[in-house]
């Protein structure tokens, strides 16, 4: 007899990532939506906003202290930075311990939470039910650097460009199509949260310069790596192919990937591997969809691991 599906609640489901999560849950044989919270959409049918979902569920707007009583086995916090703690504290106060996956940066620096970048950290998971989902840029940077991190002669330098969906749904210059048209908008050129995150979890300092472009979804990170000794291009390429050989959501290729080809896809692509003449510098390009492998898809990998099903369940490969 098949086990009954786990109940999953999504807090802050109005945003782009919330909609992608609903689509993934709708296709999942072991999960069913318990609730989706959104103050702006309160009372509206979920299927009116996410057609992949088939059901009668409506968006709701529970107070954070009421979340534990909704009896979800898994809770995804898809909230802006700084908003997760009150929800986590509500579960602690109620003595409830569901799987909690936080999509914000709030717990990415907390050693009590498992940092879930599966391709790099799944062997460090010790059954934790508190899971911090990595940032989109931080994911691309770490995947680009990790296979070479023991061979570096200097901090990696990363140039990032993302679509404006990464700026969320709250209006700002960074998600204003009129201001972005024919433009490239630099921001947070030192000290970006994802710079700190990648540096912490790689264990090497990373320098990062982000920009927003006029496209909606997908990001590119071009990383400059100085190596402590000369390498052949084929050896570096082979190192990456070997590192991610068993990871269907990381595809290593010869050519530099294009962001236009990653939108709507669940995997990351890494390529380019341009070597300097002396073999001591390599430039690597990574692309991923910031709403999928950079957020919702990665969350689903972590949820699948936590509920004991195949890591790629419901993720189109």
Residue, then its C-alpha position, 0 to 999 in steps of 0.5 A: x500500500x502506497x504511503x499517503x502524500x506529505x502535506x506541504x505549505x508554501x508561505x509567501x507564494x505570490x512571488x515568481x518562485x512560489x508559482x514555480x514551486x506550486x508547479x513542481x508540487x502539482x506534478x509530485x506523487x508524494x506531495x500535496x498542497x496543504x496551503x499557499x499563503x499570500x496576503x495579496x491573493x488571499x481568497x483567490x483560487x490557486x488554479x486561476x494563477x497557476x494552471x498546472x495546479x488542479x484543485x480547489x485550494x485558495x490562497x490564504x493569509x494566516x498569521x505566522x503564529x497560526x502556521x503550526x496548526x495547519x499541520x503541514x509536513x513540509x513548509x517552504x518559506x518563500x519570503x523576503x530576507x529578514x522575514x523567516x525568523x518569526x515563522x520559525x520561532x512560531x514552530x519552535x514555540x508550538x513544539x512542531x518540527x516539520x521540514x522547513x526549507x527557507x529560500x531567503x538568506x536568513x539561515x545560510x550562515x547558521x551552522x544549525x541549518x543544513x545548507x542545501x546545494x545538493x551537488x556540493x553538500x548532499x554528503x553533509x546532510x545528517x537528517x536535518x529538517x531545517x534546510x537553507x536553500x542557496x541563493x541563485x548567484x551563489x549556486x552558479x558561483x560555487x558550481x563554477x569554482x568548487x572543482x578548482x578551489x584547491x588549486x587557486x592562487x588568488x580569489x575568484x572574480x565573478x561577473x554576474x548578469x541576471x534577468x529582472x525576475x531576480x529582483x522579485x515582484x516588489x516594484x523597483x528600478x531593478x525590475x522596471x522593464x522601461x528602465x532596463x530597456x537597452x540597459x545593464x544595471x550594476x548594483x551591490x558591487x562589493x559585499x553582495x549577500x551572495x558574495x558572502x555566501x559563496x565565500x563562506x561555503x566554499x571556504x575561499x574568498x570570492x569577489x562578485x559584481x552583479x548586474x541586472x539585464x532586460x531579460x526576465x529570467x536566467x542568469x550568467x556568471x563569468x568567473x575568472x580563476x587564477x591557478x597555482x600552477x599551469x593546467x591544460x584546458x582538456x584537464x580542466x574540462x575533464x575535472x569538471x566533467x568528472x566532478x558532476x558526472x553523476x549530477x543530471x542538473x549540472x551539465x558541463x559543456x565545451x562551449x560557453x553557455x547562453x542564458x537565452x537557452x537556460x530559461x525554463x530549464x531545471x539544470x545549470x550549464x557550465x562551459x567556456x573553459x578559456x585558458x590563458x597562454x601560460x595555462x595559469x588562468x581559466x575563465x568559466x561561464x555558468x548559466x541557470x534559471x534563477x527561479x528554478x535551479x536557483x530557487x524552486x528546483x533546488x528546494x525540491x531537491x532538498x525536500x525530496x531528500x528530506x522526505x526520503x524519495x528520489x532527489x529528482x522526483x517531479x523535476x523534469x530532467 
